[in-house]
Amino acid sequence: MTASAKDIVARAVEVLKENDHGAYTIPTKGLYPFQWNWDSCLTALGLAHYDEARAWTEIETLFAHQWPDGMVPHIVFHVWSDGYFPGPEVWRTGRPTATSGITQPAVAGFAVRRLFDRATDKVLAAERARALLPKIDAWHRWFYENRDPRGEGLVAIIHPWESGRDNSIDWDDAFERVPTEGVEPYTRRDILHADPAHRPTQAQYDRYLWLVQHFRGLGWDNARLHDASPFQVVDPGFNAILIRASADLADLAEELGETEIARANRARAKKGLAAMERLWSEAHGQYLCLDRITGKLVDGASVGGILPVFSAIPEARAAAIAASVERLAGKARHIVPSHDPDDPRFDAKRYWRGPVWLVVNYMIADGLLAAGHAEVARRITHSSLDLITESGFAEYYDPLTGEPLGGGRFTWTAAMVIEFLRGV
């Protein structure tokens, strides 16, 4: 590692340490003062750079708040804070430690396998991983039992926040079905910490809150929520992460002698990969979202359709996605934009409607490298590191100018930088 790379890693570690609350990290001060699900799992990879035991604790803390039915919530409200809305007083999930009532992309299986594979203390790693295996397996089982009611092999999200891509263009049409009448009065906190022009709109927030109230009215009964939601979208990126996590969990379980967990997760990954073919778009050279209520594919080239390369998709599909990333590189100074800049709905500065996110870049580059497209993967890595050099550890970035957007000194951005620099 070069001297400049070591300096960047040192700065990234500073960010991780200042957002570390002992047993969990927060994404950034002010804007996100609690523990977020997929943030924590990916942050653990960065923590392991300097403290392997602390990395395991990060994921263990998250799973300590797993619901009895297997769901792992997207937020754990460990402490009181008025810096974020909606807080526990809105969710009212009735958990011993307050949590939200929805989930997030299932990266835990991937993260745990990667922590185990890299561990210098294999005895510690085997002990910590073995304890997490049944918990992650229960979460995977929960997805297919509650979000794939017809056993198709693909799961749906029932709230845009579950995808991690909160205000993506992919959700626009389906989101129109969500009412706004009867939403309780509220005051947003996010726009006190970040430019409103970089955040979801008020109309979107009204619908986010309507869904929360609707699910709360159903007692957060996961057996009922999927069919009761006017928003049911099969996101290829979300499913690819779950498929990859299932495959990784299967490999790890096999290595640790947990054959039943290995068998169940290998079957889930195999079925999911076959089902993903229904979402492929030859015209776009990537996968598309499916609106489960209308049964129609969502016409739009978002990063959600590029993310499936993170899983073991067919070779021809990976090659087409690599070509799509190359095309995007001709349209944006920094890759990978969260939506195609040629789309009239593209917004370079507004959250998931255009900006670059390093966490997504990391997963795409990882998948492309495994699929044999090392040059495109390197291009993504170098573009990501250029953003850090120019604009620091921001939450996300304008793909046309590189301007830092959203929260600053962002935990998972710092963790991903450490990951990128492992191979430089």
C-alpha positions in Angstrom: 0.0 0.0 0.0 1.4 3.4 -1.0 2.0 6.2 1.5 -1.0 8.2 0.1 -3.2 5.1 0.5 -2.0 4.6 4.1 -2.9 8.2 4.8 -6.4 7.8 3.3 -6.9 4.6 5.4 -5.8 6.5 8.5 -8.4 9.2 7.8 -11.1 6.5 7.2 -10.3 4.9 10.5 -10.7 8.3 12.2 -14.2 8.5 10.8 -15.1 5.0 12.0 -13.7 5.7 15.5 -15.6 9.0 15.9 -18.9 7.3 15.0 -18.2 4.3 17.2 -20.6 4.0 20.2 -18.9 1.0 21.8 -21.0 -1.9 20.6 -22.4 -0.3 17.4 -21.6 2.5 15.0 -23.9 5.3 13.8 -23.8 6.3 10.1 -23.0 9.9 10.9 -23.5 12.4 13.8 -26.7 14.4 13.7 -28.5 13.0 10.6 -28.5 9.3 11.6 -27.9 8.9 15.4 -28.9 5.2 15.7 -27.7 1.8 14.4 -28.7 1.0 10.8 -28.9 -2.6 9.6 -26.9 -2.8 6.3 -24.7 0.1 7.3 -23.5 -1.9 10.3 -22.9 -5.1 8.4 -20.8 -3.4 5.8 -19.1 -1.1 8.4 -17.9 -4.3 10.2 -15.6 -4.9 7.2 -13.8 -1.6 7.8 -13.7 -2.2 11.6 -11.9 -5.5 11.1 -9.0 -3.6 9.5 -7.9 -2.6 13.0 -10.0 -4.6 15.5 -11.4 -8.0 14.5 -13.3 -8.5 17.8 -15.0 -5.2 17.5 -16.1 -6.0 13.9 -17.9 -9.2 15.2 -19.5 -7.2 18.0 -21.0 -4.8 15.4 -23.0 -7.5 13.8 -23.8 -9.3 17.0 -25.3 -6.1 18.4 -27.6 -5.8 15.4 -28.8 -9.5 15.7 -29.4 -9.1 19.4 -32.4 -7.2 18.4 -33.8 -9.7 15.8 -37.5 -10.2 16.1 -38.9 -13.6 17.3 -40.2 -14.3 13.7 -36.6 -13.8 12.3 -36.8 -10.3 10.9 -33.9 -8.0 11.5 -35.1 -4.4 11.7 -33.6 -1.6 9.7 -33.0 0.6 12.7 -32.2 -0.1 16.4 -32.9 2.9 18.6 -30.3 2.2 21.3 -30.5 5.6 22.9 -33.0 8.5 22.9 -32.3 11.3 20.3 -34.5 13.9 18.7 -32.1 14.2 15.7 -34.0 11.7 13.5 -37.5 11.3 12.4 -39.4 9.0 12.5 -38.2 7.8 15.9 -39.5 5.1 18.2 -42.6 7.1 19.2 -43.8 6.8 15.6 -42.9 3.1 15.0 -44.2 1.8 18.3 -43.1 -1.8 17.5 -43.3 -2.8 21.2 -39.8 -4.3 21.2 -37.8 -4.4 24.5 -35.2 -2.1 22.8 -37.1 0.1 20.4 -36.7 -0.8 16.7 -38.3 0.1 13.4 -40.8 -2.4 12.0 -39.3 -3.0 8.5 -36.0 -4.5 7.3 -33.1 -3.7 4.9 -30.9 -5.5 2.4 -29.6 -8.8 3.8 -25.8 -8.2 3.6 -25.1 -9.9 6.9 -24.4 -13.3 5.4 -21.9 -11.8 3.0 -20.2 -9.7 5.7 -19.9 -12.6 8.1 -18.3 -14.9 5.6 -15.9 -12.2 4.5 -14.9 -11.5 8.2 -14.4 -15.2 8.7 -12.3 -15.7 5.6 -10.0 -12.8 6.5 -9.7 -13.5 10.2 -6.3 -13.8 11.7 -7.8 -15.4 14.8 -9.6 -18.4 13.3 -10.7 -19.8 16.6 -12.4 -16.5 17.6 -13.9 -16.2 14.1 -15.3 -19.7 14.2 -16.9 -19.2 17.6 -18.4 -15.8 16.6 -19.6 -17.0 13.2 -21.1 -20.2 14.5 -23.2 -18.2 16.9 -24.5 -15.9 14.1 -25.2 -18.7 11.6 -28.7 -19.7 12.9 -29.7 -16.1 13.3 -28.8 -15.1 9.8 -30.4 -18.3 8.5 -33.6 -17.4 10.4 -33.6 -14.0 8.7 -33.2 -15.5 5.3 -36.1 -18.0 6.0 -38.2 -15.0 7.2 -37.8 -13.3 3.8 -39.0 -16.2 1.8 -41.9 -17.0 4.2 -43.2 -13.4 4.5 -42.1 -11.6 1.3 -42.4 -14.4 -1.3 -45.9 -15.7 -0.5 -46.3 -17.7 -3.8 -42.9 -19.3 -3.5 -41.5 -17.7 -6.7 -37.9 -17.4 -5.4 -37.9 -13.6 -5.3 -38.9 -11.4 -2.4 -40.7 -8.0 -2.4 -40.0 -4.9 -0.4 -43.2 -3.3 1.0 -41.7 0.1 1.9 -39.1 2.0 -0.2 -36.9 2.4 2.9 -36.3 -1.4 3.0 -34.4 -1.2 -0.3 -31.9 1.2 1.1 -32.6 3.2 -2.1 -35.3 5.3 -0.5 -36.4 7.7 -3.2 -35.3 5.7 -6.3 -37.0 6.5 -9.6 -37.9 2.8 -9.6 -40.6 3.3 -7.0 -42.3 6.3 -8.6 -45.2 4.6 -10.2 -45.9 2.0 -7.5 -45.6 4.7 -4.9 -48.4 6.7 -6.5 -50.8 4.0 -5.1 -49.8 4.9 -1.6 -52.3 7.4 -0.1 -51.3 10.6 1.8 -54.7 11.2 3.5 -54.7 10.8 7.3 -50.9 11.1 7.8 -50.3 12.4 11.3 -48.6 15.9 11.5 -44.9 15.6 11.7 -41.6 17.6 11.4 -38.8 16.2 9.4 -35.4 16.2 10.9 -33.3 15.2 7.9 -33.6 18.6 6.2 -32.1 20.3 9.3 -28.9 18.4 8.7 -28.8 18.2 4.9 -29.8 20.4 2.0 -33.5 19.7 1.2 -32.6 19.7 -2.5 -30.5 16.6 -1.8 -33.2 14.7 0.1 -36.5 13.0 -0.7 -39.4 15.3 -1.3 -42.2 16.1 1.1 -44.7 14.2 -1.0 -42.5 11.1 -0.8 -42.2 11.6 3.0 -46.0 11.7 3.4 -46.2 8.3 1.7 -43.4 6.8 3.7 -45.3 7.8 6.8 -48.6 6.6 5.6 -47.1 3.1 5.1 -45.6 3.2 8.6 -48.9 4.1 10.1 -50.7 1.5 8.0 -48.4 -1.3 9.2 -48.5 -0.1 12.7 -52.3 -0.4 12.5 -51.8 -4.0 11.6 -49.8 -4.6 14.8 -46.6 -5.1 12.8 -47.8 -8.6 12.0 -45.4 -9.7 9.2 -47.7 -12.5 8.1 -50.1 -9.8 7.0 -48.0 -6.9 5.9 -47.0 -8.0 2.4 -50.5 -8.5 1.1 -51.8 -5.4 2.9 -49.3 -3.1 1.4 -50.2 -1.1 -1.7 -46.4 -1.0 -2.5 -45.0 -4.4 -3.4 -41.9 -4.2 -5.6 -39.4 -7.0 -6.4 -36.0 -5.2 -6.5 -33.3 -7.1 -8.4 -30.5 -5.5 -6.4 -32.2 -6.3 -3.1 -32.8 -9.9 -4.2 -29.2 -10.2 -5.5 -27.8 -9.2 -2.1 -30.0 -11.8 -0.4 -29.0 -14.5 -3.0 -25.3 -13.7 -2.5 -25.7 -13.7 1.3 -27.4 -17.1 1.1 -24.7 -18.5 -1.0 -22.0 -17.1 1.3 -23.8 -18.3 4.4 -24.1 -21.8 2.8 -20.3 -21.9 2.2 -19.5 -20.8 5.7 -22.1 -23.2 7.3 -20.5 -26.1 5.4 -17.1 -25.1 6.6 -18.3 -25.0 10.2 -20.2 -28.3 9.9 -23.7 -26.8 9.9 -25.0 -28.9 7.0 -28.7 -28.2 7.3 -28.1 -24.4 7.3 -25.8 -24.9 4.3 -28.4 -27.0 2.4 -31.3 -24.6 3.0 -29.3 -21.5 1.9 -27.8 -23.1 -1.1 -31.3 -24.0 -2.3 -32.6 -20.5 -1.7 -29.7 -19.0 -3.7 -30.2 -21.5 -6.6 -33.9 -20.8 -6.8 -33.4 -17.1 -6.6 -30.8 -17.0 -9.3 -33.1 -18.9 -11.7 -36.1 -16.6 -10.8 -34.0 -13.4 -11.5 -34.1 -14.2 -15.2 -37.7 -12.9 -15.3 -36.3 -9.5 -14.5 -33.7 -9.3 -17.3 -34.0 -6.5 -19.9 -32.1 -7.1 -23.1 -32.9 -3.5 -24.2 -31.4 -2.0 -21.0 -28.5 -4.5 -20.6 -29.5 -5.0 -17.0 -32.2 -6.2 -14.7 -35.4 -4.3 -13.9 -37.7 -4.0 -10.9 -41.1 -5.8 -11.0 -44.2 -4.2 -9.6 -45.8 -7.3 -8.0 -49.3 -5.7 -7.9 -49.5 -4.9 -11.6 -47.2 -7.8 -12.7 -45.2 -5.4 -14.9 -41.5 -4.6 -15.1 -40.5 -1.1 -14.2 -39.0 0.7 -17.2 -35.9 2.5 -15.9 -32.1 1.9 -15.8 -31.2 2.2 -12.1 -28.3 0.9 -10.1 -30.7 -1.6 -8.6 -30.5 -3.5 -12.0 -26.7 -3.4 -12.1 -26.3 -4.7 -8.5 -27.2 -8.3 -9.4 -23.7 -8.8 -10.6 -22.9 -9.0 -6.9 -24.5 -12.5 -7.1 -23.5 -15.4 -9.3 -25.6 -14.4 -12.3 -24.9 -16.1 -15.7 -21.7 -15.1 -17.5 -23.6 -13.4 -20.4 -25.6 -11.2 -17.9 -22.4 -10.2 -16.1 -20.8 -9.2 -19.4 -23.8 -7.1 -20.4 -23.8 -5.3 -17.0 -20.0 -4.6 -17.4 -20.8 -3.1 -20.8 -23.6 -1.0 -19.2 -21.2 0.3 -16.6 -18.8 1.3 -19.4 -21.6 3.2 -21.1 -22.5 5.0 -17.9 -18.8 6.0 -17.6 -19.2 7.9 -20.9 -22.1 9.9 -19.4 -20.9 10.7 -15.9 -17.5 11.9 -14.6 -17.9 9.5 -11.7 -19.4 6.0 -11.7 -21.7 4.3 -10.9 -24.6 6.9 -10.9 -27.7 5.5 -9.1 -29.7 6.2 -12.3 -28.9 6.6 -16.0 -28.2 10.3 -16.7 -30.1 10.1 -20.0 -33.4 9.5 -18.1 -35.3 12.8 -17.8 -36.1 11.9 -14.2 -32.3 11.8 -13.3 -31.3 14.2 -10.6 -27.6 14.4 -9.9 -28.0 15.7 -6.4 -31.1 14.1 -4.9 -30.3 11.0 -2.8 -30.9 7.8 -4.9 -32.1 9.5 -8.1 -28.7 10.1 -9.5 -25.8 10.3 -7.0 -22.9 7.9 -6.6 -22.8 5.8 -3.4 -19.5 4.0 -2.6 -21.3 1.2 -0.8 -23.0 0.2 -4.1 -19.8 0.7 -6.0 -18.1 -1.7 -3.7 -20.7 -4.5 -4.3 -20.7 -3.9 -8.0 -16.9 -3.9 -8.3 -16.8 -7.1 -6.1 -19.2 -8.9 -8.4 -17.5 -7.7 -11.6 -14.1 -8.8 -10.3 -15.5 -12.3 -9.5 -17.1 -12.5 -12.9 -13.8 -11.8 -14.7 -14.4 -8.1 -15.5 -11.4 -6.8 -13.6 -10.8 -3.8 -15.7 -14.3 -2.4 -15.2 -14.1 -3.2 -11.5 -10.8 -1.3 -11.3 -12.4 1.6 -13.0 -15.1 1.7 -10.4 -12.6 1.5 -7.6 -10.4 4.3 -9.0 -13.5 6.5 -9.6 -14.5 5.9 -5.9 -11.1 6.8 -4.6 -11.0 9.9 -6.7 -14.2 11.0 -5.0 -12.6 10.6 -1.6 -9.5 12.6 -2.6 -11.7 15.4 -4.0 -14.6 15.5 -1.7 -13.9 13.5 1.5 -16.1 10.9 3.2 -19.5 12.1 2.2 -22.8 10.1 2.3 -23.0 10.3 -1.5 -21.7 12.3 -4.4 -22.8 14.2 -7.6 -21.7 11.9 -10.4 -21.3 14.9 -12.8 -19.2 17.2 -10.6 -18.1 15.0 -7.6 -19.7 17.4 -5.1 -20.1 15.8 -1.7 -23.8 15.5 -0.7 -25.9 14.4 2.3 -24.2 13.7 5.6 -20.5 14.2 6.1 -17.8 12.0 7.7 -19.9 9.0 6.8 -19.2 5.6 8.4 -19.8 3.2 5.7 -18.2 5.4 3.1 -15.0 5.2 5.2 -15.4 1.5 5.6 -15.7 1.0 1.9 -12.6 3.1 1.2 -10.6 0.8 3.4 -12.1 -2.1 1.5 -11.2 -0.5 -1.9 -7.6 0.1 -0.8 -7.0 -3.5 0.2 -6.6 -4.2 -3.4 -4.7 -1.1 -4.5 
